[in-house]
Amino acid sequence: MFSFCLPKLAPIMSQLQQGMALLIGTFHKYSGKEGDKLTLSKGELKELLQTELGDIFGKSDDKAKVDKIFKDLDANADGTVDFQEYVTMVACITMLCNEFFCKK
């Protein structure tokens, strides 16, 4: 699936390496269905958000909501979400989750 991007990994990976592989694999699971295999279109991003982050983003079909998320993520305004833009989104969501779960 995404082996073209990953070097050969040791059979036993650390938890951090497994997490990184999951981030990469998830991106490539959705990228390229509608064009460039290294970017997410708006439709691919919507499918990724609904399938992988539905508990956070909801399963709604609110087109305006998806358009806003896509526009905010597409930092270089090229009409696609590349891997760096995707990782930025995941990092921001992870930081928010950390803040939520670490409140005393």
Secondary structure by P-SEA (a helix, b strand, c coil): ccccccccccccccaaaaaaaaaaaaaaaccccccccccccaaaaaaaaaaccccccccccaaaaaaaaaaaacccccccccaaaaaaaaaaaaaaaaaaaacc
